[in-house]
Amino acid sequence: MMKAVAVRDARTGEVVFGVLKVLDLTGDYASYKDLLNATLELVQAWEGYTKKNEVKEYLENVKRAIKIIFELFPEPILDFVPDDYGDDGLSGLLEFLKCIANFEFREAKGALFLGGARFEKIKLEDLLQKGNRDEVIWLDFLYALERYEGVSREEFLSFLKKFEDERFVRVLRSDYQEFLKKVFENA
């Protein structure tokens, strides 16, 4: 459960600093599952604040990608602590997810806190190269997306192509900043 703490200017009452606790950890260290759940928690909270359809579509696709990763990988793999990306099949999908939902989390006192986010313009072929690092897993991902989420490969590629557009990336950055502003104003 997310919890925001804001420090306000004594004279103006404006937020000058904020900390966002995104998730309590299930173990001693953040696992793949914790990082995916933290991303999901953040995306769902952001979804509740945004009014822009383009951002809602983006958030829905991030949620879908996370759901499919949970479907494709059993608990033991997701319970690993990520020290670096290995060759377990999950790595390529996580690198791909980081390209479209690059939220940084900091671990402290048994919880994950939001450290920042980065939204960058990236070519479709570069995105596909990240996801397609393990071709079989990538094909399973695309199949599961279509089968369980009703999103065709073409629709998903069309969504990914938006990351080539600087305007789209600016919309995400701007809306994300507004989301954080609202979260901390309500803290």
Secondary structure by P-SEA (a helix, b strand, c coil): cbbbbbbbcccccccccccccccccccccccaaaaaaaaaaaaaaaaaccccaaaaaaaaaaaaaaaaaaaacccccccccccccccccaaaaaaaaaaacbbbbbbccccccccbbbbbbbcaaaaaaaaaccaaaaaaaaaaaaacccccaaaaaaaaaccccaaaaaaaaaaaaaaaaaaaaac
